Amino acid sequence: MNQKRKLIVGGIVIAGALTYMIYAGVTQSAVYFVTPAELRAAPVPGKAYRLGGMVVPGSLKWEPRSLDLSFTLSDGTATVPVRHKGTPPDLFGEGRGAVLEGSWTADGYFKATLIMAKHSEEYKAPHDQSEAGYRELLKTLRGEGR
């Protein structure tokens, strides 16, 4: 009886440890997709985000010597200043859709660690700069409508 009780307690401890490890791994690696309006509403400095929107025309500044890239990302209702250290992807440019991974800084800008330009054979960029065009873009960036 005593040996059976030890086995049950040991199994519970192991199951609890595994549950905690899985929970901690999922919560620490979760990256939430947000739009510029959602990020502006409640930014949390240091939290990992995946930010999607369109690069505002005229906002792109690239310094090839220092690899400093800055631009503004918009969803049609709000804008977010972005800074990135490194080279952007080939398809990245003004007026095009992009998904960024990074974090909001206490200095009031989004620090991107990864830039992904949206492209596929199904993707169609909105021809108009209206709010409906931005909504269509965000649907494709999130992978909706497939």
N, C-alpha and C positions, 0 to 999 in steps of 0.2 A: 504494500500500500504506500509506504514512504517513498519507494523508488518511482512509483507511478506518479506521485505528486510532484517530485522533482522534475520528471520528464515533461509534465504539463506546464509547470512554471517556466522551465527552460524554453519550451516551444512558444509560450506567450511572449517572453522577453525577445526572442529572435524575431517573431512576427512584428512586434512593436518597433524594433530597430529597423527592420526592412521597410515598414510603413513610413517611418520618419525619414529615412534616406530617400525614398521615392518622392515624398512630399517636398522635402527641401530641394531636391534636384529640379523638380518641375517648377517650383515657385521662383527659384533663382535664375533659371534659364528662360523664363517666359518673357517674350518681347511682344508688347501690345501694339497693334496697328492703330494709329490715330491720324486725324486730319489736322491741318494747321488750326482750325477753329477749336477742335477738341483739346489740342495741346495748349492753346492760349487760355482756354477756360480754366484749366487746373494744372499748370506745369509743376512737376516734381523734380527739382534739381538732382541730377545723378541717376535717376531711374532710366532704364533702357527702354527705348521706344523704337517703333518702325513708323516713320512718318512718310505719308504719301501726298502728292499734289503735283502742281505744274510749276516749272521754273518761270518766274516772272520775267518777261522780255525787258532788257535793259539793266537787269540787276546783276548779271554774271560778271565777276571780276576774277581774273586768273593771273597769278604771278608765277611763271614757269621756273624762275630761278629758285624760289623758296618753296614751290609746290603749294602755295596758299591759294585756296579757292573759296570764294564767298559768293553767295547769291541769295535770293529770296524765293521761298516756296509758298504757293497759294492754293487754296481750295475754292476760290471765288468769293468767300466771305471774310477770310482772315489771312494774314501773311505771317511768315516766320522767317527771321534772318538765320542763315545757315553758314557755317564755316567748316571747311574740310582741309585736311593736310594730305596731299597726294594727288595723283592724276585721276581725272574723271573718266568714265567709260566712253568709248567712241560715239555711242548714240546719245550721249548726254548733251543737252543744249537748251537755250532759251526757248520758251513756248512749248516745251516737251514735258511729258510725264516722267516722274522719278519717284523711287521709293528709297528712303534713307534709313539706315540704322545708326543709332547713336543715342545721345542723351541731352537733356536740357541743362544749361549751365546757369549758375547763379548770376552771371553777367548778362543774362537776357538774350542768349542766342542758342541755337541747336548745334551741337558739336557732332558732326557726322563722322562715323568711323568707316561706313561702307555706303557707296552710292550704286544703286541699281537702276539702269535705264529700262523703262518698260518697252518691250517689243515682242511681237509674235505675228503669225500670219493672220490672226483674228483681230488684232488690235487696230482700231481706227481712232486717231486723235480727233478731238472735237474741232470743227472748223470755226466755230464761234467761241468767243470768250465769255459767253453767258454762264449763269449759274447752272443751267441744265447741262451745258457742255462739260463743266467741271464734275457734276454728279456722274455723268457717263464715264468720264475718265476714272474717277474713284472706284466705280464698279469694276472696271477692268483691272485696276491696280490691286484690288482686294480679291480678284478671282471670281467675282460673282457673275452670274448670267451664263455660265457654261453648260 
